[in-house]
Amino acid sequence: MAWEPTEDQRVALEQQSFIEALVRIRSNEATKEKEGDGKGQLKPSWQRFLESVGGAAIITVALGTLGGAVITGLIQSANQRQQTRQLSIAEYVKGEHETVKSAFDIVGQCIAAAENLSTITVNEFNTERFPQGEQRNLVLLQKKALRDEFNRMDQQWRATRETLTLNMRYYHGNDAEVGAKWDGTSATLSAYIDCQQGWYMQHLSSFVDSGVADKACSGERSSLDLALKGLSDALAKNRLYEWGDTKTR
């Protein structure tokens, strides 16, 4: 692809060409004139030197060197600005990717932990069905591990929710749809977590069949699935780069 100079570079080249043309004109005039001005007066030595062929050549070389340095500097400056812009875009894309990944990671982990909480309300987790001994103790340990995991994820979600919201808005600030879809996802996830916790508290001593437990908070889960789909669609449309092409914002 042919090199296209920037506006600054074009102006510098035009100025250099003008100066070189002017020096050549003066040099040609000098060869037609006598050293005197026709009245017997000698021109100063510096003037005769500048108007000579050798002086004109030296001036041309000097101006060419100076102009070349200016043009080289302009090109280097443009390249540096381009490199800086590319690095900034790379950092932005990296931050955008990490934010989206963190959001979906914690959403998925919270859903799994909430589902497990309702799972331990099924009859198979009723410790009264097991005699005192190793098997009952194993069931108790498993129930405790699932409760602890739910509590950990619930606490992590509430601690990072606002940070994720700020990052979503920062990296997708020009697209109001992404912010709105994330707000919807955040609200429906919190509602689903609260629902599953409420279900668990209601069935601490009244266990149910697995088919009943599977339907716990089904309405909240459906709303959450729809919110996640809407968020995914909005993020896909807002993506900065698609197969290497920059998206116009």
C-alpha positions in Angstrom: 0.0 0.0 0.0 1.5 3.4 -1.0 2.5 5.7 1.8 0.1 8.6 2.3 1.6 11.6 4.2 -0.3 13.3 6.9 -1.4 17.0 6.6 1.7 18.1 8.6 4.0 16.0 6.5 2.5 17.3 3.3 3.0 21.0 4.4 6.6 20.3 5.3 7.3 18.7 1.9 5.7 21.7 0.1 7.8 24.1 2.1 11.0 22.2 1.3 10.2 22.1 -2.4 9.5 25.9 -2.5 12.8 26.7 -0.8 14.8 24.4 -3.1 13.1 26.0 -6.2 13.9 29.5 -4.9 17.6 28.6 -4.4 17.8 27.2 -8.0 16.3 30.4 -9.4 18.7 32.6 -7.5 21.6 30.3 -8.7 20.5 30.7 -12.4 20.3 34.5 -12.0 23.8 34.5 -10.5 25.4 32.9 -13.6 23.9 35.6 -15.9 25.1 38.6 -13.8 28.6 40.0 -13.4 30.1 40.1 -10.0 29.4 43.8 -10.0 26.0 45.5 -10.1 26.9 47.5 -13.3 28.2 50.5 -11.4 31.6 49.1 -10.6 30.6 47.9 -7.1 31.4 44.4 -6.0 28.8 42.3 -4.3 29.7 41.0 -0.9 31.6 37.7 -0.8 28.8 35.9 1.1 26.3 37.0 -1.6 28.5 35.9 -4.4 28.9 32.5 -2.7 25.2 32.0 -2.2 24.5 32.9 -5.8 27.2 30.6 -7.1 26.5 27.0 -8.2 28.5 25.5 -5.4 26.8 27.7 -2.8 23.3 26.8 -4.1 24.2 23.2 -4.0 25.4 23.4 -0.4 22.2 25.3 0.6 20.0 22.7 -1.2 21.8 19.8 0.6 21.4 21.6 4.0 17.8 22.3 3.4 17.2 18.8 2.2 18.8 17.4 5.3 16.8 19.6 7.6 13.6 18.9 5.7 14.3 15.2 5.8 14.8 15.3 9.6 11.5 17.2 10.0 9.6 14.7 7.9 11.3 11.8 9.7 10.3 13.3 13.0 6.7 13.7 11.9 6.5 10.2 10.7 8.0 8.8 13.9 5.5 10.9 15.9 2.6 9.6 13.9 3.8 6.0 14.4 4.2 6.5 18.1 0.6 7.9 18.3 -0.7 4.9 16.4 1.2 2.5 18.6 -0.2 4.2 21.7 -3.7 4.0 20.3 -3.3 0.3 19.6 -2.0 -0.4 23.1 -4.9 1.5 24.6 -7.4 -0.4 22.5 -5.8 -3.7 23.5 -6.0 -2.8 27.2 -9.6 -1.7 26.8 -10.6 -5.0 25.0 -8.8 -7.0 27.8 -10.7 -5.1 30.5 -14.0 -5.6 28.7 -13.3 -9.3 28.3 -12.3 -9.8 31.9 -15.4 -7.9 33.2 -17.8 -10.0 31.1 -16.0 -13.2 32.1 -16.2 -12.3 35.8 -19.8 -11.5 35.6 -20.9 -14.7 33.9 -18.6 -16.8 36.2 -20.1 -15.5 39.4 -23.7 -15.7 38.0 -23.1 -19.4 37.1 -21.6 -20.2 40.4 -24.5 -18.5 42.3 -27.1 -20.4 40.3 -25.4 -23.7 41.1 -25.1 -23.0 44.8 -28.7 -21.9 45.0 -29.9 -25.0 43.2 -27.9 -27.2 45.6 -29.6 -25.5 48.5 -33.0 -26.7 47.4 -31.6 -30.1 46.6 -30.8 -30.8 50.3 -34.5 -30.5 51.1 -35.3 -33.8 49.3 -36.1 -36.9 51.2 -32.7 -38.5 50.4 -31.1 -35.8 52.6 -33.4 -36.5 55.6 -30.9 -37.7 58.2 -33.8 -39.4 60.2 -33.8 -42.1 57.5 -30.3 -43.2 58.5 -29.3 -44.9 61.7 -26.7 -43.4 63.9 -23.3 -44.0 62.4 -21.0 -43.3 59.5 -23.6 -42.9 56.8 -25.7 -40.4 58.7 -22.5 -38.4 59.4 -21.6 -38.4 55.8 -25.0 -37.0 54.9 -24.7 -34.3 57.5 -21.3 -33.3 56.2 -22.6 -33.1 52.7 -25.5 -30.9 53.7 -23.2 -28.6 55.6 -20.8 -28.4 52.7 -23.6 -27.3 50.3 -25.0 -24.8 52.8 -21.5 -23.3 53.4 -21.0 -23.1 49.6 -24.3 -21.3 49.2 -23.4 -18.8 52.0 -20.0 -18.2 50.5 -21.4 -17.5 47.0 -24.2 -15.3 48.4 -21.7 -13.2 50.3 -19.4 -13.0 47.3 -22.3 -11.9 45.0 -23.4 -9.2 47.3 -19.8 -8.0 47.7 -19.0 -7.8 44.0 -22.3 -6.9 42.5 -21.8 -3.1 42.6 -18.2 -3.4 41.3 -19.4 -5.5 38.3 -22.2 -3.0 37.7 -19.6 -0.1 37.5 -17.3 -2.1 35.2 -20.2 -3.0 32.9 -21.1 0.6 32.6 -17.5 1.7 32.1 -16.7 -0.7 29.3 -20.1 -0.5 27.6 -21.0 3.1 28.5 -22.0 4.0 24.9 -24.7 1.2 24.9 -27.5 1.8 27.3 -29.0 -1.6 26.4 -26.1 -3.5 28.0 -26.4 -1.5 31.2 -30.1 -2.1 31.4 -29.8 -5.9 30.6 -27.1 -6.2 33.3 -29.3 -4.5 35.8 -32.1 -6.9 35.0 -29.8 -9.9 35.3 -28.5 -8.6 38.6 -32.0 -8.1 40.0 -33.3 -11.5 38.9 -30.3 -13.4 40.2 -30.7 -11.8 43.6 -34.4 -12.7 43.5 -33.6 -16.3 42.6 -31.0 -16.6 45.4 -33.4 -15.2 48.0 -36.2 -17.5 46.8 -34.0 -20.6 47.1 -32.9 -19.6 50.5 -36.6 -19.1 51.5 -37.4 -22.5 50.1 -34.7 -24.1 52.2 -35.8 -22.4 55.4 -39.4 -23.6 54.9 -38.3 -27.2 54.5 -35.7 -27.5 57.2 -37.8 -30.4 58.8 -40.2 -31.2 56.0 -38.5 -32.9 53.2 -40.0 -33.3 49.7 -39.7 -35.5 46.7 -37.0 -34.6 44.2 -39.6 -33.7 41.6 -41.1 -31.1 43.9 -37.7 -29.7 44.8 -36.8 -29.4 41.1 -39.7 -27.0 40.7 -38.6 -24.7 43.5 -38.4 -21.1 42.4 -39.2 -22.1 38.8 -40.7 -18.7 38.0 -37.6 -16.9 39.3 -35.4 -19.2 37.4 -37.3 -18.6 34.1 -37.0 -14.9 34.6 -33.2 -15.3 35.3 -32.7 -17.3 32.1 -34.5 -14.7 30.0 -32.4 -12.0 31.6 -29.2 -13.8 30.8 -30.2 -14.3 27.2 -31.0 -10.7 26.8 -27.6 -9.7 28.4 -25.8 -12.1 26.1 -27.5 -10.7 23.0 -26.8 -7.1 24.1 -23.1 -7.9 24.7 -22.8 -9.6 21.3 -24.1 -6.5 19.5 -21.9 -4.2 21.6 -18.7 -6.2 21.2 -15.8 -3.8 20.2 -14.1 -6.3 17.9 -15.7 -8.9 15.7 -13.3 -11.1 13.8 -10.6 -8.4 13.8 -12.8 -5.5 12.6 -13.3 -2.5 14.8 -16.9 -1.8 15.7 -18.0 1.7 15.0 -19.4 3.1 18.3 
